[in-house]
């Protein structure tokens, strides 16, 4: 894989508002099925990381629940805009 594509792959997990490696330090190889090359080594989360993510989401939910429909729409529109802006890069990585 080209370095440009490899550098577009985030290799950490996003938990509780921060990018982080697996606490165990373990990674998982992401393999290109076309040529079996390693695209990246990504953080390999455990049950503990999954629980941290669930706990963070549970803490964030009350604020989201009381947010107005307009505030939620603003956040979701921004998310959609970011996805559209990055669509070519996302497609290239997913295709690999």
Protein Blocks (a to p, Z undefined) as FASTA:
>chain_A
ZZklmmmpcfbdceehiacddfklpacddddfklopafbdcddddfklmmmmmmmmmmmm
mmmmmpcfklmmmmmmmmmmmmmmmmmmmmmmmmZZ
